[in-house]
Amino acid sequence: MNALILVDLQNDFTPSGALPVPEGDSIVPLINQLQQKFDLVVATQDWHPSDHQSFAVQHEGRQPGELIDLHGIPQVLWPIHCVQETEGAQFISNLDQSRVKRVFRKGQNPRIDSYSGFFDNDHQSSTGMGEYLREQGVDEVFVVGLATDYCVRFTAADAAELGFRTIVISDATRGVNLMTGDVDRALVALQEQGVRILLSSELP
């Protein structure tokens, strides 16, 4: 059985959002179409407390985009985004949510970020998504959404590490590209971890 994982398709990651991903909203119509091809659709949702330590404003003199050590883990500092119960944390309005069976919220611990839809960045806390997919009989996952070089990358990497056959549908993702080439490097790294990269036109 296969599943489609929709990663962080939230208002704050659209071009007008707090942490804009270029063309971040442009993939929604394609993702709506893709949902019809899958047995199961689940979604992840960034869901930060307002004092999350990945926010640059929590670190005096620091700016978004800087890299720090946060409790022993490298952490990119971000603008305030996807704060719980805010409009920015809600799903993009034209995303079809009718086939989404479960939403897995992440990034709720203020001390650690959670790029992956499966685990916090220290891999000590699980969102429960891996267990849920196993319970549903899923053995193959397809990953789409935002952003290619962060949450899509880490979600796909963890899916492969957990033993799921993992495919990223690259034209149904968009990246932040803090540094030129980040998206390309992320896709190469995923392929080296056994993740397949396909275009939507290559799906049956």
N, C-alpha and C positions, 0 to 999 in steps of 0.2 A: 504494500500500500504506500502511496506517496502523499506528501503534504507540501503545501506552499506556505512559507513563512514570510509574512509582511513585516519588514523591519522599520519601525519608527517613522511611519508616514504621518507626521505631526506638523501642526501649523508653524512651529518655531523653526522648522527645517525647510520651509519654503523661501523663495527669494525675498519676501517681505518680512520674514520672521526674525527672531532674536539671534539665531545662529544660522544664517542663510546658506543653503546649499544651492549652487547655481542650477537652475532648471529643476529644482527639487520637486516641484508640483507637476512637471510635465509628464512624468511617468505614470501618473495615476490612471488615466484612461487605458493604457496598456495593461496595467495591473488588474484593473476591473475585468478586462477581457480574459486575462490569463486564469483568473480564479475559476472560471467555468471548466477548466481542464483537470482540476485536481479533486481527489477524494476528500481531502481535509484542508481547511485553511485556518491558520492561526496568525496572531499578530503580536508584536512586541510594542511596548510603550515606555519611553523614557518618563520617569515619574519622580522628579527630584524634590526633596525638601528645599525650602528657600535658602537655607544656609549650607548647601552642599559644598564640600571643600574642593570640588573641581571648578568652581566658579572663581574667576580671577579676582573679583572684588573681595573674596575672603582672604586674600594674601596681599598685604600692604606693599605697594610699589610694583606689583606685577600686572602684566597686561595679557589679554587673551592671545593665545598662540604660543606663549612661553611654555617651556617644559620644566617641571620641577620634580623633586622626589616627594611623594605623598605616602607617608607611612611605609617606606621601603619599595614603593612601586612607581615607575616613571608615569607622570601625569601631565598631559597637555591641559593647560588652563583655558577655560571656555567663558564666553559671555553667559550671563544668567539665562537659562533656557529650560523649557519643559518643567516648570514648577507645578507641583501637584495642584489640581483644581483650577488652573489658569487656562485661558483660551489658547495660549501657545502650546499647551500640552495636549490639547484635543486633536483628534484625527482630522486630516484635511477633509474639508466638507464634501467634496465630490468622490471621496473614496467609498466604494460599495462595501458596506460592513455586513450585509445580509448573510453572507456565507462564512463569516468569521466565527468559529466555534469557541475559541478561547483567546483571551488577551493576557499576556504575561508582562507585568510591570517590572521595570528594572531601574537601578540607580537610586533606590530608596534609602540606602544607608548613607548618611551624610559624610562618612569618613572614607568612602571608596567609590570609584566610578564603576560603571557596568556597561561596557561596550557590547558585550555578547548578550544575546537573548537567553542564554542558558545559565550563565554564572556571573557573579561579580568579578572584577579584574584580578582579584587574588585567588579565584577559584575555590574559595572557602564557603561561599553561599550560593545555593541554586535557586533559580526562579521556579523550578518544577516543570519547565517545558520539556526537558528530555524525558522525564518520567511519564509525562502525559502522552507524548508521542509514542513511546513504547507501549503504553497501555492500549492505545488505539490501533496497534499493529503496524505502525509506520516503520518502514525500513529505508525509505528514500525521501530526501527533502530537497526542495528547490527554494532558493533564497532570493528575495527581491527587496528593494526599498532604499533606505538612506542610513548612513552614507557609505558608499562603496569602500572607502579607505579606512573606516572605523567600525561602525556597528554591523554593517553587512559582512565585512571581512572577519570580524571576531566571532560573529554568530556562525558563519559557515565553517570557520576553523574548528570551533568547538563541536559542531555537528559531526564533522569528519572524525574528530578525536573520539567522539562517543560511539562511533561505528556506523553511523548513517551514511549511505551513499549520498553524496552532497553535490549539488549543482547550483551555481550562481547564474542567473539569467542576466547577463551584463547590461543589455539595453533597457532593463527594467530596474536599473540602479543609477544613482548619481553620486558623485563624490565631492568632498570638501576641497581637496587639493591644496592644503595649507602650503605645501611645497610642490612645485611643478613636478609632475610624474608620480605623485603619491598613489593615484588610482591604478596606474599601470603596475607599479611595484606591488601593490596589494594583490592584484589579480595574479601576478607571477608567483608571489608567495603562496597563495591559495593553491595554485596548480602544483607547486612543489609539495604541498601537504595532501595531495590526492583529490582535490576538489576539481570538478569539471566546470569549465566556463563555456556557456552556450548563449547564442542569441535566441530570442523568442521565436524567430522564424525557423529555427532548427528543432523545435518541439514537435512531437507527433500531433 
